[in-house]
Amino acid sequence: MKLNEAISLRVVELCKQNGLKPYGFSIKTGVASSTIDDLIKCKNDTMKIRIIYEIVSGLDMEIKDFFNSPYFSKENLID
């Protein structure tokens, strides 16, 4: 899968883990609802690391924990 697909899956997973729908996830993390929707729908091939930083800060987690998922293993990612 592409990196943006892995990020999408991870955001959806974090929504579920926190019992939030995308809008609630947006409120909790401070990331615009439209940005969360774009991430989930894989509308962008690239994104700024700042968005991930805002997500993890809002969820009180570390950036390394965001990427600590099988979605980001070398075997699962393609160019």
N, C-alpha and C positions, 0 to 999 in steps of 0.2 A: 504494500500500500504506500501511497505517497505520504509525505510528512504532514500535509494539511489534513489528510484523512485520519492519521493517528491522533493529531491534536483534537479533531472533532470528536473522535471516540472517547478520548480522555476527558474532554469537557462534559460530554454526556454522562460518563461514568461518575465524575465528581458531582454533577447535579443530583444524580440518584443517591450517591453516598451521603449527600447533605440534605436529602429530602426536598430538593428545590426544583421548580420548573425553570426554564431559561430566564424568564423575567425576574424571578426571585433570586436566581444566581447572579443576574446583572446587578440587582440592588445590593446584594451581599458583597460582591467584589468591587463595585464601583465602576465596572466596565459597561459601556453603553449597551443597551439591549440590542441595538442593531448590529453591533460588533459581535456579541455572543451569537446572535442568529447567523451571521455570516460565517463564524467559525464552525458552527454546527453543520451548516449547509455546504461547507467547503467552497465558499465563494471566492476565497483568496488563495493564491498559490504561495504567497509569502505573508509574513506578518512581523511586526516589531516584537522583540523580546519583552519590551515594556508591557505589552498586553498580558503576557504570561506572568510577569512580575506582579501586575495589579491583581490578577486572579489569585495567585498564591498568597499574596499579602492579605487579601480579603478573606481567604479561607484559613489564615494563620498556619500556613505550611511553607516549607522551603521549596525553592525552585527544583532542587534535586529530587524532591518527592513527587513533583509533577511528572518528571520524566522517568521516575522509577515505576515503569509499567511495561508489560510485554509488548504493548503497541509500539514502543520505541526501540525494540531490539533490532539489531542489524539484520537479522533474518527476515523480519517483517517489513522493512522499509526498502523502497526502491527510489531511484532518482526521479 
